[in-house]
Amino acid sequence: MQYVEFDAIVQAVGELRALLPTATGQQREQLVDTLGSLRELANQALDAWMELDELIEQTYVDLSLQEPTTDSGSWFDGMAIADDLAVWQFANACELRKGLAYYDLHMYEQAALAFGKAVTQEGDESAGTRIYLALSHLANGRLQEAERMLAEASQRASDAIEQQAVLEVGVQLAAAKRDWHTAIDRLFDLLDTDADRVDVWYNLGVCHLRLRQWAMAQRCFLRAYQRRKETEALLGLALATWMAGDREGAGDLCSSVAMAPTESAHHVQLAASLLIAAGRSQDAANLAQRCLHNPAVFSTGYYILALCAFAAGNIGRATTLCKQCLTLEQNRADAATLLAVCLYLQGNEVRAEVIVQRQLAQSHDVPPVVALLAGRLAMRRGRFEEAEGFLGQAAASSHAASRMLARRYQQMLAREKELFIGEISTKQQSVPSL
């Protein structure tokens, strides 16, 4: 069966994606607007389908409520029970289909409502529906509801596939709660069913990184890489190696990554950052030059070159390269942050603060470097309470360098406040009494 509206939308999105690699900044803005319009069309088509589905469901219900026209005794009573069961099954299936459709469109609030209705249908004992409802709650940040529904799914899981799904969602839930020990326990439970799962070994490495258990993280990433030669696992191993204090070893691992294909901007950027940290800026610059020949990672190439220039102390060149990167990808937060830092170091505090304020307005989760710079700029302008708030955020972060600088700035701020209060007190004393 063909769905003409959705087929047309899918084709339009495919054509839009084909334009992305060569699109300029202005063209990307137009593509974003077009994508929003296509999303709205898809939602309208989905809403129309949902209304039709509900109408069909109600018609089935109405049919089941009709009075019997014969006097068939027990036979008709049995048919009535069968009709009621059919209506329940259809209603349950309708809500389940709605939930799955909304979930696939990342409309998690609507998905949770539909799955919730399916779960509350009398007689529903499906573990699968509860797993999807737990995932929908998880995507909406409702961790307690997700945990409760996952517990119900665990009690109803009747086969190995459902039990595995419960464990996998349990890992996601533990990670969302930042409960890395529980996540590790669930991952080892998954290894009991399949000891060669690459994704499980990789995620174990991530959990051990979060716990700052570098040696364990190295072992897990190595296990993942031995089972499948993937760049992501090799980069995880390099990161754990660097965190363990082996800069040379991390640099060697990243140098091999730098020669791999440059299709993933995330992989390229992590490899370049580790190379710079390992003192191999030239290798990082060579990787960046390769990116400039690939439209998929074009802006990342300029960002890496900006990092290399910044690491070398060439702030002016880093500023220029950040601007080139932002011309290609204007909403790129990391490049904007680096540009703000460069402008601050060059004495252009007004422009730096404009960029910082824009980033603060766009994100509730403020990166430590942005909080640190916002605090320092507020200090420079005498906004002491504002500075205390931002520096407190930076001092509480997991980023060691940001914590160290934040504490230093907090000490400077305390001294400046004392001087400021002292000046006010002196001025008040110098005012002649009437």
LINLIN-V98313 format. One record per residue. SS is DSSP state (a for helix, b for strand, c for the rest). OMEGA is omega in degrees with one decimal (NA if undefined). NEAR is the number of other C-alpha atoms within 12 Angstrom. Layout:
BEGIN
{{SS | OMEGA | NEAR} {SS | OMEGA | NEAR}}
END
This chain:
BEGIN
{{c | -177.1 | 5} {c | 174.8 | 7} {c | -168.3 | 13} {a | -176.5 | 12} {a | -178.9 | 20} {a | 177.9 | 22} {a | 179.9 | 17} {a | 179.7 | 17} {a | 178.1 | 26} {a | 179.3 | 19} {a | -180.0 | 15} {a | 178.2 | 22} {a | 177.0 | 24} {a | 177.6 | 16} {a | 178.7 | 17} {a | -179.9 | 24} {a | 179.4 | 19} {a | -179.3 | 15} {a | -172.8 | 19} {a | -173.5 | 26} {c | -175.5 | 24} {c | -175.4 | 22} {c | 174.5 | 23} {c | -179.9 | 22} {a | 179.6 | 22} {a | 178.6 | 18} {a | 178.2 | 20} {a | 176.2 | 23} {a | 178.5 | 19} {a | 179.3 | 17} {a | 177.2 | 26} {a | 178.0 | 21} {a | 179.5 | 15} {a | 179.5 | 20} {a | 177.0 | 23} {a | 177.9 | 17} {a | 178.6 | 17} {a | 177.3 | 26} {a | 178.9 | 23} {a | 176.6 | 17} {a | 179.2 | 22} {a | 178.7 | 28} {a | 179.0 | 24} {a | 178.5 | 17} {a | 179.1 | 22} {a | 178.7 | 28} {a | 178.9 | 18} {a | 178.7 | 16} {a | 179.1 | 22} {a | 179.4 | 25} {a | 178.0 | 17} {a | 180.0 | 16} {a | 179.2 | 23} {a | 178.4 | 23} {a | 177.3 | 16} {a | 179.5 | 18} {a | -179.7 | 24} {a | 178.0 | 19} {a | 175.7 | 17} {a | 178.8 | 23} {a | 179.1 | 21} {a | 179.0 | 15} {a | -177.3 | 17} {a | -177.8 | 22} {c | -179.9 | 15} {c | 179.8 | 14} {c | 177.4 | 12} {c | -177.7 | 15} {c | 178.6 | 8} {c | 179.8 | 11} {c | -168.9 | 10} {c | 176.3 | 12} {c | -172.8 | 12} {a | 179.3 | 11} {a | -178.4 | 13} {a | 176.7 | 16} {a | 177.6 | 16} {a | 178.2 | 13} {a | 178.7 | 16} {a | 177.3 | 21} {a | 178.9 | 16} {a | 178.1 | 15} {a | 179.2 | 21} {a | 178.8 | 23} {a | 179.3 | 21} {a | 178.6 | 19} {a | 178.6 | 26} {a | -179.5 | 27} {a | -179.3 | 23} {a | 179.5 | 25} {a | 179.0 | 32} {a | -179.5 | 31} {a | 178.8 | 26} {a | -179.6 | 30} {a | 179.2 | 34} {a | 178.6 | 36} {a | 177.1 | 27} {a | -179.1 | 37} {a | 179.8 | 38} {a | 179.3 | 33} {a | 178.7 | 27} {a | -178.8 | 29} {a | 179.6 | 29} {a | 178.6 | 18} {c | -179.7 | 19} {c | 175.8 | 19} {c | -165.7 | 25} {a | 178.3 | 29} {a | 178.3 | 26} {a | 178.0 | 31} {a | -180.0 | 34} {a | 179.0 | 38} {a | -178.5 | 27} {a | 178.6 | 35} {a | 178.3 | 40} {a | 177.1 | 33} {a | 179.7 | 26} {a | -178.6 | 34} {a | -176.5 | 33} {a | 174.7 | 22} {c | -178.2 | 24} {c | 176.5 | 16} {c | -178.8 | 13} {c | 178.8 | 26} {c | -174.3 | 22} {c | 173.4 | 31} {a | -177.2 | 31} {a | 178.8 | 34} {a | 179.8 | 42} {a | 176.5 | 41} {a | 178.2 | 45} {a | 177.2 | 41} {a | 176.5 | 46} {a | 178.2 | 44} {a | 179.5 | 44} {a | 175.9 | 39} {a | -179.7 | 35} {a | 179.4 | 33} {a | 178.5 | 25} {c | 177.9 | 24} {c | 179.3 | 20} {c | -170.3 | 22} {a | -179.6 | 26} {a | 177.9 | 19} {a | 178.4 | 24} {a | -179.3 | 33} {a | 179.6 | 31} {a | -178.4 | 22} {a | 178.0 | 37} {a | 176.6 | 39} {a | 176.8 | 24} {a | 179.0 | 26} {a | -179.6 | 34} {a | 179.7 | 31} {a | -175.2 | 20} {a | -178.5 | 22} {c | -171.7 | 24} {c | 179.2 | 17} {c | -174.6 | 16} {a | -178.4 | 17} {a | 179.6 | 17} {a | 178.4 | 24} {a | 177.7 | 27} {a | 179.0 | 29} {a | 177.5 | 30} {a | 178.9 | 39} {a | -178.1 | 34} {a | 176.8 | 33} {a | 175.9 | 37} {a | 175.8 | 39} {a | 179.4 | 36} {a | -179.9 | 35} {a | 178.9 | 37} {a | 178.3 | 27} {a | 178.5 | 28} {a | 177.8 | 25} {c | -177.4 | 20} {c | 177.2 | 19} {c | -171.3 | 20} {a | 178.5 | 28} {a | 177.3 | 23} {a | 177.9 | 25} {a | 178.6 | 32} {a | 178.4 | 36} {a | -179.9 | 24} {a | -179.8 | 32} {a | 176.8 | 39} {a | 173.7 | 30} {a | 177.6 | 25} {a | 178.0 | 31} {a | 177.0 | 23} {a | 179.8 | 16} {a | 179.4 | 17} {c | -174.6 | 16} {c | -176.3 | 18} {c | 180.0 | 20} {c | -176.8 | 25} {a | -177.1 | 27} {a | 179.7 | 28} {a | 177.5 | 36} {a | 179.1 | 38} {a | -179.0 | 40} {a | 172.4 | 39} {a | 176.8 | 42} {a | 178.9 | 42} {a | 179.6 | 38} {a | 179.4 | 37} {a | 172.9 | 35} {a | 179.9 | 31} {a | 179.7 | 24} {c | 179.9 | 24} {c | 177.1 | 21} {c | -167.9 | 22} {a | -177.2 | 28} {a | 177.9 | 25} {a | 178.4 | 29} {a | 177.9 | 36} {a | -178.3 | 37} {a | -177.9 | 28} {a | 178.2 | 38} {a | 178.0 | 40} {a | 177.2 | 33} {a | 179.3 | 29} {a | -177.5 | 32} {a | 178.9 | 29} {a | -178.8 | 20} {a | 176.8 | 20} {c | -175.1 | 19} {c | -178.8 | 19} {c | -177.8 | 24} {a | -176.8 | 33} {a | 179.2 | 34} {a | 179.3 | 38} {a | 177.4 | 40} {a | 175.3 | 43} {a | 177.4 | 41} {a | 178.8 | 47} {a | 179.8 | 45} {a | 178.8 | 43} {a | 179.0 | 39} {a | 178.9 | 35} {a | 179.7 | 33} {a | 177.8 | 30} {c | 176.9 | 21} {c | -178.9 | 17} {c | -177.5 | 22} {a | -178.8 | 23} {a | 179.3 | 23} {a | 178.2 | 28} {a | 178.6 | 35} {a | 178.5 | 37} {a | 179.6 | 27} {a | -178.4 | 36} {a | 178.1 | 43} {a | 176.8 | 34} {a | 176.2 | 24} {a | -176.8 | 34} {a | 179.0 | 37} {c | -178.7 | 24} {c | 176.8 | 23} {c | -172.7 | 20} {c | -177.1 | 31} {c | -176.7 | 25} {c | 179.0 | 23} {a | 179.9 | 28} {a | -179.8 | 20} {a | -178.9 | 31} {a | -176.2 | 44} {a | 178.5 | 38} {a | 179.0 | 37} {a | -179.4 | 46} {a | 179.8 | 49} {a | 178.6 | 40} {a | 177.4 | 40} {a | 178.4 | 40} {a | 179.3 | 35} {a | 179.7 | 30} {c | 178.9 | 30} {c | -179.6 | 25} {c | -177.0 | 29} {a | -179.8 | 30} {a | 175.9 | 26} {a | 178.1 | 32} {a | 178.8 | 41} {a | 176.9 | 35} {a | 177.0 | 27} {a | 179.2 | 43} {a | 179.1 | 40} {a | 176.3 | 29} {a | 179.3 | 30} {a | -177.8 | 33} {c | 176.6 | 28} {c | -179.2 | 21} {c | -177.3 | 23} {a | -177.4 | 26} {a | -177.7 | 27} {a | -175.0 | 32} {a | -177.2 | 35} {a | 178.3 | 41} {a | 177.0 | 46} {a | 178.6 | 41} {a | 179.4 | 44} {a | 178.9 | 47} {a | 177.1 | 45} {a | 176.8 | 43} {a | 176.8 | 44} {a | 179.1 | 43} {a | 179.3 | 38} {a | 179.6 | 28} {a | 179.8 | 30} {a | 179.3 | 28} {c | 179.7 | 20} {c | 179.2 | 16} {c | -172.6 | 19} {a | 179.8 | 27} {a | 178.9 | 26} {a | 177.5 | 25} {a | 178.0 | 34} {a | -179.9 | 35} {a | -178.4 | 27} {a | 175.8 | 32} {a | 179.2 | 39} {a | 177.1 | 30} {a | 178.2 | 29} {a | -177.9 | 36} {a | 173.8 | 30} {a | 179.4 | 26} {a | -176.3 | 32} {c | -167.4 | 33} {c | -179.6 | 23} {c | -177.9 | 24} {c | -171.7 | 25} {a | -176.7 | 27} {a | 178.5 | 32} {a | 178.1 | 39} {a | 178.5 | 38} {a | 179.1 | 41} {a | 177.8 | 40} {a | 179.2 | 43} {a | 178.2 | 39} {a | 179.5 | 38} {a | 179.9 | 35} {a | 177.6 | 31} {a | -179.4 | 29} {a | 178.1 | 24} {c | 178.3 | 20} {c | 179.7 | 17} {c | -173.8 | 19} {a | -179.7 | 26} {a | -179.9 | 21} {a | 178.2 | 22} {a | -178.6 | 30} {a | 176.3 | 33} {a | -179.7 | 23} {a | -179.1 | 33} {a | -179.9 | 39} {a | 177.4 | 25} {a | 179.1 | 21} {a | 178.0 | 30} {a | -179.6 | 26} {a | -174.4 | 13} {a | -173.8 | 15} {c | 174.9 | 15} {c | -179.8 | 11} {c | -172.8 | 15} {c | 176.5 | 27} {c | -177.8 | 30} {a | -178.3 | 31} {a | 178.9 | 37} {a | 178.0 | 41} {a | 179.8 | 41} {a | -179.0 | 43} {a | 177.8 | 44} {a | 178.1 | 44} {a | -179.7 | 41} {a | 179.2 | 41} {a | 177.2 | 37} {a | 176.0 | 28} {a | -175.8 | 32} {a | -178.4 | 23} {c | 175.6 | 18} {c | 178.5 | 20} {c | -167.6 | 20} {a | -179.2 | 29} {a | 177.4 | 20} {a | 179.2 | 23} {a | 179.7 | 33} {a | -179.7 | 32} {a | -178.3 | 24} {a | 179.8 | 37} {a | 175.4 | 40} {a | 176.3 | 30} {a | -178.3 | 30} {a | -179.0 | 35} {a | -179.2 | 30} {c | -176.2 | 22} {c | 178.2 | 25} {c | -178.0 | 17} {c | -171.0 | 19} {a | -178.1 | 16} {a | 178.5 | 17} {a | 178.0 | 29} {a | -177.5 | 25} {a | 179.5 | 22} {a | -179.6 | 27} {a | -179.6 | 35} {a | 177.2 | 26} {a | 178.4 | 21} {a | 177.6 | 32} {a | 176.9 | 30} {a | 177.3 | 21} {a | -179.3 | 22} {a | 179.2 | 32} {a | 179.0 | 21} {a | -179.7 | 16} {a | 178.3 | 22} {a | 178.2 | 22} {a | 178.8 | 15} {a | -178.9 | 15} {a | 179.3 | 18} {a | 178.3 | 16} {a | 178.6 | 14} {a | 179.5 | 14} {a | -179.9 | 14} {a | 179.7 | 13} {a | 179.8 | 12} {a | -179.9 | 12} {a | -179.5 | 12} {a | -177.3 | 11} {a | 179.3 | 10} {c | -178.2 | 10} {c | 178.5 | 7} {c | -179.0 | 6} {c | NA | 3}}
END
